[in-house]
Amino acid sequence: MASTVLQVVVSPFLGTIFDNLSSLISAEFVLLRGVRKDLEKLSNTLSTIRLVLEDAELKQIKDKTTRNWLTKLKDAAYDADDILDECSFEALRLESDVGGKSCSKQVSDSFSTCFDFKQIMFRRKMGIKVKEIREKFEEIAADRFKFHLSPVVTESKVEGLGHDRETSSTLTEPLIYGRDEDKEKIIEILLDNGSSQSNLSICPILGIGGLGKTTLAQWIYNDEKVVKQFGTRIWICVSEDFSLKRLTKMMIEYISEKECDLVDLDPMQNHLKKLLTGKKYLLVLDDVWDDDFERWNKMMYLLTCGDKGSSVIVTTRLQTVVNSINGLPAVRGAMSCIINPTHNLKFLFEEDSWHLFKHYAFGIDDDKNQDLIKIGQEIVRKCGGIPLAVKALGSLLHFKGEEFWRLVRDNEIWNLQEHGENTILPAFRLSYNHLPPLLRQCFAYCSIYPKDYDMEKEELIHHWMANGYIHSRGGMEVEDIGDEIFNELLRRSFFQSMPDSRTKDIMWCKMHDLMHDLACSVTMNECLIVKVGAVRDLSQTVRHVSLSCDESPAALDMLSRSQPFLRTLIFTKYNYLTVDLFLSSFSRLKCLRVLDLGSLWNIRSLPPWIGHLKHLRYLNLCNTGIASLPKSIGSLINLQILVLSLNENIVSLPPSIGNLKSLRFLDLSLCSIRVLPESVCSLTNLQTLKLRYCCKLEVLPREMRNMRSLRCLEMEWDGGLLSGMPNGIGQLARLETLTVFVVSHLNPKNGVVAGIQELGRLSKLKGELTIRGLQHVHDATAAQEANLRSKMKLTELNLWWSVGGDNDRQVDSSHSSSEEIKVSKEVLEGLQPHQNLHKLWIKQYPDAVFPSWLGNSAAALPKLGTLTLTDMPNVEGWSSFSSERGATSEVVVHQLPSSLKKLVISKCPKLTLPTILPLSIEELSLERCNDPTLHSVEKLPHLSYLEIHGFDEHETLPEAPLQSLICLETLVICNCSKLKRLPTMDNLAITLTTLRINTCQELVTITEGLGNLTSLKKLHIIECQSLKSIIESAMQHLTALETLELNGCPNLEISAVDFQHLVSLRALRLARLPQLTSIPEGIQHITTLKRLYLLECKNLIMLPEWLQRLPPALVYFDIVRCHPDLHKRCDNNKGEDWHKISHLQVYNEESSLS
């Protein structure tokens, strides 16, 4: 990293100390009486210092003496924090010891404590330490006058709230400006080289950090012409570690899509050669820093084994790396290599920079304010055409007024002299300096994570909490403060988002490497990444360490010698050989706040002295293989976060868990817990309890109502073995997330289980809620009292009339009594949700009609996006009935919400769909419902997914409805017992990409249906007993087909299938085909085939000779539960057919059955 101006952030940390100090001074424990005066004086001194901190942190950029003063202040602050935390620990311990005793006993214990020798010695020791730290702060406070610091009163609120850089091949930038010419030029080189006779061509992309080299490479990598040219594409984020062994292993894993268990370099390289031999591939080596010529020479020699025309793109910011590449020999024996001219990525033109800036600074408001336009253009010029700098400042100025824009434009930080690529760091420092102090501290902490590391949002917030950076303020909980800080850093481009592919929620993030450089520059060695092979003793300034633990004990020796005031220890890499040594090493780290052992998977058990880590706030034991916790865990009374997930050996918790009075977060997901100890109910500060996938959990603690701080209770989505909820759960008034509520078969009046009416008291519920066992609700009034209609933040609701627990019975709603049916309608009527609901699933509802709110859901649920109705044999229609004076009148209501995107109706044989479905529907699944003509499918212009199950009356599906589907991409046809042929689907030739036909026993031909489906990419034909052949005309237009599955078709003459037209096929799955006695010869002409999968082909005994001459694209060959002789012939290095497939990655699994 080039030279940067270091900065010290003290103000948020000092604020935390001040808050803790105020809390201690107000405490009434005898323990603190001897030091209260010194604490009060210390508080006054800190108040004086805080007034000038903001000015000092700004002046340090240009004044080294001010920066040194701040460094001295921060060191003293750490010492003070440790002392105050020790006092707090003793106070909390006393409170815990005294709590629960009788009044007379408390008085007696309090009196005896005054004369307890240990307490007297502790007070004396603390008194000396507090006096020393007070004097140190007074000396620091006196020095402030030397720097002419001005008092600045700042608000304590978080303003704006209401490199770590592992790259991937996925393009995440929504808009790319000014790089079209670069893209086309490099693609032209790749395509030209692709048709050359050279074994390998290398295309280096050179540019300083932040120019967008990775984004450009991603754009090229995903271009349609590039995808078509290169059958195999590999993306490797190299970063600073150019180990040949590491890169070889990464390439193997990228190609094979599974972990490589090889250890030595030689077998790794041989395996990689097998994977690449004969294949035209594109390899991207992104973010390369190593310029060692010998390593490059060895790497390129290894890579020349591919097919002619293979290419490598290298992105780097170092000219020395390019020099090493240019020095590589062009000819190696029979192998040739082209070194293309380096593509020097230039700065963005000002016009392109301006378009990018507008996107982030103005958003949808565009550029309406002419004054801001002029100022913004001047700021853009100062960014020098660096996209990352433009984005950072655009994000900073978003929603800001003209005065703030002028301050940024005229800031003197632009005048700082920088060298090399750090000419762009002033832009980042401007963004950083305008962060509120709290955000500065949280951002700087992120430098503890190594490069190529994904940061988890929840974990990051917990680390901030444990280190005391964030606290609850006003009416906001500390977790909510952390969430808003994370989102604000994301909005300002300090973080890069990694949205969840399914929910689109941002639960992970990355840092650009320049942002990582910035974070490192402001922590001044407080955070340290200890890398493998670079072990050294820790200096006294290091407080936070992330450690890569290798086979050598050197790193742990360093740890055992490290300073006792280390606050954070995170293992990011590990080796099982070092675990026991490690556990004996960190006992002296008495000041630890964060201990993250996640995935240090063979710990087995914790030593008892874990309880001596009195400052510990965060303990992560996820996936460590631990089977139990020591009793001493209960001594960690400062512990706030305990993560035990993914430890299937944990079947119980020690009762001492209830002593963790400060615990706010407990994660037991995927543990084998059956019963939680009742002492858990003593965790009165617990906010989050995660029990996801605890499938063996049978009962929740009886006294859960005492856990008044609980906000989140997550359990297995279907309730697992739970047969009910504990009585009084409705008293958890702060509960916001409750994934499952199981209605017990027991009477709530017994005082043991909760009735459904207790949901009514949980007014803050949000997100997802599943209510199971509704057949046990015998009183409609109780359902009404659940008051779901008032829960406006509830977005997903599942209402099920079945419970799968051991203490319950499955419901057969077709045989429900008339009384049960009547009650169920009234119950469902009473469970009407709020109109904000997005998803609704009703299962095994036994009545014949829906209640009024569901029948007219267009009015009752105007925001509903997904509606699922399953297993309702009695439901006949969408009508709502009302009775007056014995007469029954029908009110016909067939309107579904216009917001509906997905509709699933399964096993509702009497239910007739509305005549007109909402035009908004994009996904429709129909199984055994009363719509024989598929009339409901017509006139759905946005329908992209259609699933049809159990249409038993048709020899072919009605064509007219399908002809109207102009956007259909996926069609699934299942369990249509009389279907003999597919309908003509010529109108779907352009749109349909996936066709799945499953369990259509009478289907004899698919020729008409496949027709001209030129865009079809996936075709699955499964369990079609009568299908005998697939003639050439059915396949000749499937030129885009990439995946073909033929499965469970006993009469299919597979040898007659013509594969020659499948010019894009990449995966072929042949399963349970008794007619398959030899692999069809046509397969050898598929030049794009990458995987061949054989499953339970019992009559296939041997492989053809031509298999060893298959096109080089083939990588994987799977043989699963086929004829024993075939498995024997394909045995690794032994079988008669092994030579035919030895160049492939073979998976050979033989069943125990013959």
N, C-alpha and C positions, 0 to 999 in steps of 0.2 A: 504494500500500500504506500502510495506517495505521501510526502510530508503534508500534514494537515494541522490546522490550528485547534489544539485541544481545548475542551471546555469542561467545567466542573458544574454539576447540577446538585445543589444543596437544598434549595428552598422547600421542595415537597417533603423531603426526608426530615428536615428540621421541624416542619409543621407537624409531622407524625410524632416526633419526640415531644413537642410541646403539648400535644393532645394527651399523650400518655402521662406526661408529667402532671398535667392538671388533674387527671383521673386519680393518680396516686396521692396527690396532696389532699384531695377531698375524701380519701378512704379513711375509715374509722378504725382500722386494725391497729392493735397495740404495736405490731411489728414496725410500723413506720413512725412512731412518735419520736424516736431518737434522732431522726434525720429530717423531720418535716421543715425545720427552719432553713437548712441548706437547700432543700428542694424548692422552697419558695424563692430564695435568692437566685437559684439557678433559673427558675421560671422567668424572673424579671430580666435577667441577663439575656436569655434567649429572645424575649420580646424585643429588646433593644436591637439585637443582631438582625432579627427578621425584617425590621423596617428598612434596612439598607441592602438586603440580599438581592432584590430584583435589579437594583442598579449595579451591584457588584458582578452579577452574572452576565450583564450586558457589557460592562467595561473590560471583562477578562479577555475578550476577543483580541483587544489591542494592547492590553497591559498585563505583562507576565507576572508582576508583583501581586496584582489583584488575584490572579489565578492561583498563585502560591498560597495566598491568604485563604482562599476558598478551599484549597486542598487540605490545609491545616484544620480548617473548620469542619470539613466533612469527616476527617479522621477522628476528631474529638466527638463528633455526633455519633459515629459508630460505637465508640467507647461508652458514651452516655446511654445509648439505646440498650446495650448489653446490660449495664448496671440497672437501669430502670426495669428492664424485662425480668431480671432476677428478683427484684423487689416485688414485681407484680406476681411472679410465679409463687413466691412465698405467701403473699396475701391470698392468692387463689387457693393454694393448698390448705391454708388455715381455714378458709371459708368452707372448703370441701370437707375437712375433718370435723368442723363444728356443725355443719349442716346435718339436719335429721336428728339431732340429739334434743333431749328435753331442755327446757329453759334453765332449770337448775343445773343441769349437767353442762350447758353452754357457759353459764357464769363461772362454774367451777373450773372448766377448761381454760377460759379466758384468763382467770386469775392465776392459775398455775403456769400459763404460758409466759406471764410477765417474769416469772422467776426460773423459767426453764433455761438451763445453762446454754444449750445449743442456740436458743433464740437470742439470748443475750449476746453471744459471740457473733451471731449473724448480724444483729443490729449494729454492733460495734464495727464489724468489717464493712457493712454497707455505709455506715456513717463516714468512715475514712475515705471510701471510694467516691462517695457523693461530694465530699469536701474537695477532693483532688480534682474531680471533673469540673466542679463549680469554679475553682480557681483557674483552671485551664481556659474555660469559656470567658471568664472575666478578662484574662490576658488577651485573648483573641478579640473580644469586644473593644478593648482599649486601642488595639492596632487599627481599627476601622478608620480612625481619624486621619491616618497617614495617606489614605487613598481618596479622600474628599468624596466620600460616598453620600448620596442624597437619599433621604427617606422616601420610599415609594409604597403607597398603600395599594395592595392588590386584592382583588376579590378571591375568595377561597374556592369559588365554584369552578367547575370545569367549563371553560369557554367553548361555546359551539356545540355543547352536548344537549339535548332536549329531553452481510449478505450471506444473508442466508438465501441461497438461490439455487435450488435444484430445478433445472429446466426440464421440460418435457416436449414431446412432439406436438402437443395440442395447442392450437392457436387460440389465445385467450383475449387478444386485443380486439375490441369491437370495430375500431376504425383504424386504418393504416394510411398515413399521409406521406406522399413524396417518395415512395419506394417502388413505384411501378416499374420504372426503367431498370433499377437494380435487379428486381425480381426477374424480369424478362431476359436480361443479359445473362444471368447465371443459369437460368433454365435452358437457354439456347446452348450454353457450353455443355451442360449435362446431357442434353439430347444428342448433340454432335459427338460427344465422347462415347455415348451409348451405342453408337453405330460404328465406332472405331474398332480396330483390331488390338488395341492395347488392353492389357489385363486390368489396369487400374488408372484412374485419373484423380488428381487431387485439386480441389478448388478452395484456396484459402480466402476467408473474408476477414479483413483487418479494419479495426476502428476502435476508438476510445470507448470507455464504458459509458453506457447510457445512450449510445447512438441507435440501438435497435438491431444489433447483429442477430441476437437470438430470435427476435420477432420475424426478421427477414428469412432466417433459416426455416422457421416453422411454416411460414407462408409458402416457401418453395417446397418443403417436404410434403405438404398436403395438397399441392397443386395436382389437378386431375391428370395433366400430361406426365408429370413425374411419377405419379402412382401407377400409371399404365406402363411406363417405361421400365420401372424397376420392380420385379416380382417380390423382392425382399428389401425392406427398409428398416434401418436400425437407428435409434437415437440414443446417444450416450452423452450425459452431462459429465464432462471430464473434471472441470474446476482445477484445483491446485495439485491434485494427486494423480500423476500420470504413471502410476504403477502398471507395468505391463500385465502383471498377474490380475490386478483389479479390473482393468479394462477388458481383458480376455474373458473373465468370468461374467462381467456385465453384458458383453455381446452374446455370450452363450445363453444367458438367461433371457435376454430380450428376444432372441430368435426362437428359443424353445418354449418361452412363456412359462417356465417353471424354474425352481431354484436349482443351481448347479452344486452338486455335492463333491465335486472334485477338489482336491487340496493342492496338488503340485502343479507347477506351470506346464510341464511337458505334456501330460495327458489333457490338460485344458486346451493347449494349442492344437493338439491332434484332433480333439473333438470339434473345435471351432473350424478347422480346415474341412472336416467332413460336412459340417453344416453349410459352409460357404462354397465348397467345390462345385463348379458348374452352374452357379447361380449368379445372375446379374443383380447386384445389390447396390443400394445407396446407404452409406454410413455417414451420419452427422456426428462429428466430435465437437461439442459445443463448449465454449468458455475454457479454452486451453491456455495454460500458463507455462508449461514446461518446455524449455527450448533445448533440452539435452539431445544432441544429435544422435548419439548411439541408441537411445531409447526410441527415437523416431525411426531410425534405420531398421531396428528389429520389428517395430510395429508394422511398418509398411511392407516389409518382406513377408510377414505373416498374412497380410491382407491381399497379396497378389494371387491368392489361390482361387479367387472368384472367377466367374465367367467374364469373357471380354466385354468391355463397356461398363464395368462396375466403377462407381465413383465414391469419393470421400469429400465431404464439405467440412472444413475446419474453420471455426470462428475463434478469433483471438484478438486481444488488444495489444499484443506485444510484437514488435517488428522482429525481435530475435527468434520468436517461434517461426515466423515466416521464413527467416533466413535458414533455419534448420531444415525446413521443408524443401526450400529451393535447392539445398545442397544434396538432396537424396539422389542416388543414381537412377538414370532413366532406364537402364537395361540391367537385368539380373539373370544372366543365362538366357533361357527361353522366355523369361518374363519381361514385360515392358511396362513402364509407368510414365504417365503424362503429368507434368507439374504445370497447371494452368497459371496464367498471370494472376497475381494477387488482386482481388477485388477490394479496393480501398473504399470503404463506406464513408461518404462525405456527410458534412453537416446538412441539416434540412435547409432548404431555401426558406427565406423569410415568409413567403406566402403560405407554404405548407406548415411552417411553425405556427403561423397565425391561425390557420384552420384548426390545428390541434389544440391550441390555447383556448380558442372560442368554445370548443366542445366541452372543456373542463371548467372554464371560468363562467360561461354564460348558460350552458345547458340549453334547455328548450327556449329560453328567452332570447337566445341568439345575441345579436349585437345592436340592440336598439338604442343604448345610451352612447351618444357620440363622444361625450367627455371620457367615458371609460375606454372607448375604443382607442383614442389617442394615447392615453396612459398605458393601456395594455400593449399596444404596438411597441412602445418604447421599452417596456419590460421584456417583451419577446426578443427584441434585439439584444438585450443584455444576456439572454440565455444562450446565445451563440449557436443556435440550430441544434441543440441537444434535446431530443424528444423527452427524455426522462425529466430534465430540468423544466421543460415547458409544462409537462403534466403536473409536476409538483407545485409550481407556482400558480398554475390555473386552478388547481384544487384549493390552494391556500386562499385565493381571492374570491372564490365562489361565495355568494351571498354577502360579501363585504361592501362597504360604502366607498365613495370616491376618496375620502380622506385617507382611508387605509391603503388604497391603491397607490396614492401619492407617496405614503410613507415607505412602501416597498420599493417603488421606483427610485426614490432619492436616498435609500439607506446606504450608509458609508461602507457597509460590508462588501459592496461591489468593488470597492477600491483596494481590497486586500490583495497582496501579491501572492499568487499561486503559481505552481509550476506543473508542467506536464498536463495530464488529463484532469487534475484537480482544479483547472480553471473553471469547471462547472460546479465545484463544491460550494461556492458562495450562494448559488441559487438554492441548494439544499439546506445550507445553514440558515438562510433567510427563512425558509419554511420551518426549520427546526426552532429557531429563536422566537418565532411567533406562535409556537405551541404554548399553551398554558403550562406552568411548571410541572403539574401533575403528569401531563402527557409526555413531557420531555423525559422524566424519570422512567416512565414505563417503556418508552421507546428505547432508551439507552440500555435498559436491562436485556433487550433482545439480542445484544451482541454476544451473550453467553452461548447462543446456539451456533453450531458449526455451519459451514456452507453445506449445501445439499441437504438441508434439514427442513421438513415441513413442521410448522408451528401450529399446534392445536389450540383453538380459541379458548376452550374451557381450561385447559392446562395452563395456558399463559396467564389467564385471569387469576387462577389459583396461586401461581407463583408471585404475582404482584401482591395479592392479599397476604401471603405468608411472609413476604419481606417488608410488609408494613407500608407499601407505597400507596395503597388505597384503603379508605375506610368508609363506612356508611355515613351519610350526611343528609340532614333534614329527614325527609320521609323515604329516602332511597336506601336500599340495602347495598352492601359493598359489592355484591355480585352484579347488581344492576349498574353501579358506577363503572365497574370493570368492563361490562358489555358495551357501554357507551364510549369508553375510552378506545376500546378495540375498533369500534365502528368509525370513530373519528379519525384514527390513524389510517384506517383503510380508505376513508373518503379523501384524505389529504395525500394519498399515494405513498405513504411511508410503508404500507403493507400492500401486497398484491393478493387479490382474492383467489380462493380455490373453491368455487361453489360446488355443493353436492349435486351430482348428476341427476338425482331423483327429485329432491325437494327444492333445489336451487338455494338452500340456506348456505351461508358461509360459515363453516365450522373449522376451516383450516386456512392458513395464509402462508405467504412467502415474503422474503425481503430481497429486493434487487441488491446485487453485490455492492453498488455504490452507496445505497442506503445502509448496508451493513458496515461499510467503511466509516460512514458518518457516525453510526452508533458506537463503533469501537473508539472513534476519536473523542467522544464525549465521556466515555466511562473511565479513561485514563488508567487502564490496566486493573480496574476493579473487577471486570469480568474477564475470564481467561478460558480459552479453549485449549486443553492439553491433548495434543495429537499423538498418535502412535509413533514412536521413534523420535519424538521431540520432547522427552520428559526433562523437566528441570525443577529445581526447588521453587516454591511459591514465595513471592515477595510479600512483605507485610501489607501492601496495598490491595492484594487480591482478596476479594470477598466472595466471589461467585465463580464456580468452576464447572465446566462440562468436560467429561473424561471419556476418552476412547480406551477401553481396557483390552490390551492384547495378551498374548500368551506369556509375554515377559512380565515378571513381577516388578519391573522398574517403576511403572506408573504407580503401583500401590506402595512401593517403598517411598516414593515421593510424597504420597498421600499421608503416610504415617509420620513423615517429617514435617508436614505442612503446618501452617500456623493454626493455632486452636480457634482463632476467631473467624474461620471460614463459615459463611452463612448459607451458601447454596452448593449442592453437589448433585450433578446430573450425569448419569451414565447414558451415553448415546451409542456406544458400541461396546461389545463385551465378549468375553470368552469364558467358558465354564470352568477352565482350570484355575481361574484366579478368584473365584467367588469366596471360598473359605478364607483365603488370605485377606481379601478385602474386608470381610466381616470382622476380622481381628484388627483392622487398621484404623477404622474411623471412630473408635470409642473415645479418642481424645478430642474429637471435633465437637466440643461442648456447646458451641454457639450456633450450630446448624439450625436454620429455619426451614430449609427445603432439602429433602433427601429423596431423590427419584431413582429407584432401583427397577423401574418398569422394564420387563422382559429380561432381567438378569435371572434366567428361568430356572436355575437349579439351586436356589437358596435353601429350600427345604424347611428351614426354621430360623427364626431370629434369636439372637442371643438375649438373655435376660436384661443385660445392661442397656438395651435400647431405651428402657425407661429413664435413664439418666440424662437423656437429651432434652433437658427441661425447656429449651427455647423452641423446640421443633413445632412447626405449624403445618407442614405438608409432608406426608409420607406416602409414596407410591410404590406398592408391591404388586402391581398388575403383572400377571403372567409370569410369576417367579417360581411357580411350582410349590409354593409354601402350603403346608397342610394345616397349620395352626398358628395362633398368636400366643406369645408368652403372657403370663398374668401381669407382668410388669408393664404391658402396653397401657394399662390403666393409669400409670404414673405420668403419662404425657398430657397433662391437663391443659396445656396451651395448644394442643393439636387441633387444627381446624379442618384439614382435609385428609381423609384416609381412603386410599384406592386399593381395593383387594380383588378387582374383577379378573376374570379369566383364570381363576385358580380352582379347578374342579375338585381338588383334594380337600378344600375347606368345607367341612360339613357342620361346623358349629363355631361360635364365637365365645370367648371367655366372659364370664359375668362382669369382669373388671372393665369391660368396654363401656359400661355405664358411668365410669368415673371421668370420661372425656368430656368435661362440662363445656369446653369451648368448641367442640366438634360441630361443623356446619355442613359437611359433605361426606357421605359414606356411600361408596360404590361396591356392591357385592354381586354385580351382574356376572352371569355364567359361573357362579359358584354352586356347590351342591348343598347349600343350606336347606335344612328341613324346617327348623324352628329357630326363630330369633330369640335370644334370651330376653326375659322381661326387663332386665336392666337397661336395655336399649331405650326404654321409655323414659329413663332419667336424662336423656340427651335433650335437654330443653332448648338448646340453641341450634339443634340440627335443622337445616333448611332443606337438604336434598338427601333422599334415600333411594338408591337405585337398586332394584331387584330384577332387572331385565333378564329373561332367560334362566331364572332360577326355577327350573321345571320341577324340582323336588320340594319346593316350598309348600307346606301344607297349611300353615296357619300363621297369622300375624299376631304380634303381642296384644294381650287383652287391654293393656293400659295405654294404647297409642294416643288416646285423647289427651294425654299429658304432654305430648310433643307439640306444644302450641306454636312453635316457630316453623314447623314443617311447611314448606311451600311446594315441594315436588316429591311425589311418590310414584315411581315408575316400576311397573311389574310386567310379567309376561303378558302379551297382548290378549291372550285368550283365558287368562286367569290361572293356567297350569292346574295344580292340584288343589288350589284354594277352594273351599266350600262356603266361604262367607267372609264378611268384613267384621272387624271388632266393634263392639258396641261403643258409641260415643265418637265415632270417627267424624261425625258432623261438627264436633267441637273444634276441629282444626280449621279455624276461621281464616287462616292465612294460606291455606292450601290452594295452589294455582294449577298444578298438574297432577291429575289422578288418571292413569291410563286405563285402569280396570276397576269396576265395582261389581262384586259377585253377590247376588242376592241368595241368601241361605235358605235351605228348606226348613230350618228351625224357626220357631216363632220369635220375632224380635223382642217380644214382651218378657222373654226369659232373662234379659239383661246381659246376654253373652254376645249375641250377634247384632249387627246393625240392620235396620230396615231401610228400604229404598228412600224413605222420606228424609233420612239424614243428609241426602244430597242437597236438599233444599237449603241447608245452612251453609253450604260451601259456595258462597256467592262469587268467588274470584276464579272459579275454574275456567281454564282456557285450553286450547289445543284439542287433543284427542281424548275421548272417553268411550269405553266399551262397558255396557251394562249387560251382564249375563245372568241367566236364571230367572227371567221375567215370569216364567210359569209359577214361581213361588210368590208372586205379588197377587194376593187374593182380594185386595181392597184398592179400588180405583182412586180413592182419596189419598192413599199413600203415594201413588204415582204422581198425582197433582202436586203433592207437597214436596216432591223432588224438585219442582220449580225449574225445570230445564228451560222454560220459555224466557226466564230472566237472565240466563247466562249468555251474555252477548259476545263473550270472547271464545266460546266453544265453537270450534270449526269442524271437527269430525266427531260423528256420533254413530255408534254401533249398538243396536237394540236386538238382543238375542234371547230367544225362548229356549235355550239349551245350555246345559252345564256339563262339562266333561269330567268333573272331579269324581273321586272314588265314592264320596258320600252322596252322590246324586244319581239321577237317572236321565237317560236320553228321552227327549220328548218326541212322540209321534203325533204331530199336530192333526193328522187325518183322523185319529181316533180320540181326539179330545172330547170331553163331555160338553153338552150345550152350555152348562154353567161356566165352564172354563173358557169356552169361546166367547161368551158374552162378557165375562170379566176382562178377557184379553183385549177386546176392542176398547173398553173403557180405560184400561191401563194405557194402551197406546195413545188414546185420545189425551190422556193426562200427561203424557211424556212429550208433548209438542215442544220442539226446540225453538230457540231464538231465530229470527229471520236472517241472522248473519251466517248461519250454518253453510259450510262448503261441501261436506261429504256426509252421506247418510247410508247406512247399511241396516236393513231389517231382515232377520233370519227366523224362520220357523214360526212366523205369526200365524195362529190357528183360525182366525175368523175368515168370513167370506168377503167382507168389504173392509176397505180402509176407513179410518176416521176422517173427519172433514178436512183437517189441516193437510193430510197427505193427498187426499183426493183433489184438493185445490192447492197444490203446492206452489203453483205459480204466484199465488198471493201470499201464502204462508212462508215460503222459503225462496225469496226472489234472487238469492245469491248462490243457490245450490249448483255445484259444478258436477258432482258425481252422485248417482242414485243406484244402489244395489239392493235388489229384492230376491231372496233365495229361499227355497224349500217351503213353499206355501201352497199345499195341495188344495186348500179350500177357497182361496181368494179367486173371485170371479170377475171383478171389474174395479173401476176407479170411482164408482158411485158411492155417495155417502147417504145413509138412511137416517131418518129421524121419525120418531113416533109421537103422536099426539092423540090422547084420548082413545088409545087402542088402535088407531089407524096408522098405517105405514105409508109414508110418501117418499118418493125417490127424487133426489136432487142430483142431476147428472152434471158431473164436473170432470173434465178430462184434460185439464190444462197442466202441463209441466212447465217449470220455470224456463224462461228464455235464456237463462245463463247456463243451462245444463250442457256439459261437454261429454259426459260419459254416462251411459245407461246400461246396467247389467240386470237381466231378468233370467233367473235360473230355477227350473223345477217348480214352475207355477202354471200347471197345465190348463187351468181354467181361466187364467188372466188374459183378457183381451187388451191389447195396447190401445192407447188413444188413437183416434183417427188421424190426427195430425201431431207429429212429434216436433219439438222445437228445432228450428233450422240450425241452431248452434251446435247440435250434437256432432262430435267427432269420432267417438267410439261407441259401438253398440254390440252387446253380446246377448243373444237370445237362445235359451235352452228350454225346450219342452214347454213353451207357452202357447197360448191360443191365437196364433197368427199364421195360419197355413198358407196364405198367399204372399206373405212378407210385404203386405201392403204398407205397413208402417215404415218400411225402409225407404220408400220412394220419397223423392223431394227432400233429401238431406244433402244439400250442396257441399257441406264441409266434412262429410263422413270419410274418415281415412282408415278406420279399423272396423271390420265387421266379423263377428263370430256367430256361427249358426250351429246349434246343437239339437239333436233329437227331433228333426223334422221327418217323422216316420211315414208320412202319407205320400211322399213324392218320389217318383223315379228320376226326376231331375228338378232342380230348383227353378222357381218362376224367373224367367229372364227379364221381364219388363222392369221389375224393381231394380235389378242390378244394372240395367242399361242407363239408369238415371244417375248413377253414382260416378260423378266426374272427378272426384278426388281420392277414390279408394286406393290405399297403398297395401293393406293387409287383409286377406280373406282367409278365414278358418272355417272349415266344414267338418263337423264331428258327429259321430253316432247317428247318422241318417241311414237307418237300416234298409230302406228300400231304394236308395239312390243308386241308379245304374250308370248314369253318365253326368258329366258336368254341363252346366249351361254354357252357351256361347258368351264369351266375354271380350269380344273384339273392342268394345268401347273402353276397356281397361288396359289396352295395350301399352299406353304411355305411362299410366300411373301405378299399376299394381307391381309391387316389388316382392311381396311374400305371399305364398299360397301354401296352406297346410290342410291336408285331407287325412282324417283320422277315423278309423273304425267305421268305415262305410262298407259293410260286408258284401253288398250286392253290386258294388261298382265294377263294371267290366271294361270301361274305356275312359280315358281322360283326353282323348285326341281333340274333341270339339272344344273342350274348355281351355286347353293350353293355347290353341289357335295362334294368335299373333302377339303373344305376351312378350314383346321385345325388351321390356324393362324389368322383367322378373329376375330377382337376385337369389331368392330362397324358395326351394320347392321341397316339401316334406310329404311323402306318401306312406302312411302308417296303417297297419292292420286292415288292409283291403283284401279280403280272402278271395274274391272272385276275379281280381285283376290278373290277367294272364300275360299281357304284352303291352309294351309302349312303343308304338310304331314310329318310324322316322319322321313322319309329318308332324307328330306331336312335339318333337324335340328341335326341329330345324330352325325355329325362330327364337329359341331361348339363348340368344347370343350374349346376354348380360348375366346369365345364371352363374352364381358364385358358390352356392351350397345346394347339394342334392342329397336327400335322404330317402332311401327305399328300405322299408322296415316292416317285417311281419306280413309279407305278401307271399303265402306259401305256393301259389300257382304261377307266380311271375317268372317268365322265361327271361332271366336277366341277361343271358348271353345274346339275346336278340335285340337288346337295347342299343340304339345307335348313339354313341357319345361324341361323334366327330364334330357336331355343330356347337358343342359346349366350349366355346373358345375362351370363356372367362372363368371356368370352374376352378375353385380353389379348395373345396372340401367335398369329399364323397363318402357317405356313410351307407354301408350295406349291412343290414342286420336281419337275422332270422329269416333267411331266404333259402329254403331247402333245395330249390332248383339250382342254386349256385354251386357248381362243381368245379368251376375254374373261373379265374378272374377274367372278365371280358377283355378281349384284345383291344377293343376300341379305346380303352383307358390310356393306352400308351401314346395316343395321339393328343392327349390333353396337355398342352405345354405349360399351362398355368397351375396345374394341380399341386397343392401344398400338403394336404393331409388325406390319407386313405385310411378308413376305419372299418374294420370287420368285426361284427358282433354276432356270436351264436350262429355262425354259418357252419352247421354240423357236417355238411357233405363236402366241404372244401378241404382237401387233404394235402395239396402241395401248391407251391407257387410257380408261375411260369418263368422261363429263363429270361424273357424280355423285360422282366421287372427291374433287373439291374441296369437296364438301359433306359429307364424312364427319364423324361425331361428333368433337368436339374432343379426345377422349382420344388419338386417333392422333398419334404423335410421329415414329416411324421408318418409312421406306419403303425397302426394299432391293431392288435389281434387279441380279442377278448372272448373267452369261453367258446372257442370254436372246436373243431375235431382235435382230439389228443395228438394224433399223428402230425397235424399241422403245427401245433405248439412245439412238438419235439423237433421237427425239421427246422423251426425258426429259432431254436435255442441259441443263445449268444455264444458265438465262436465254436459251437459244437454241431449244430444241426446241419442237415444236408442242404437246406435252402438259405443258410445264413449268408453265404457269399452274395446272394442276390439282393440282400437288404442291408448289408453291413455298413453301407454308406449313409443309411437313414437313421433317424432317431426312433428306435423301435420300443413299443410298449407291448409286452407279451404276458398276458394274464390268463392262466388256464384254470377253468372251473374244477371243483372237486368232483363234479358229476361227469360221467362219460357221455 
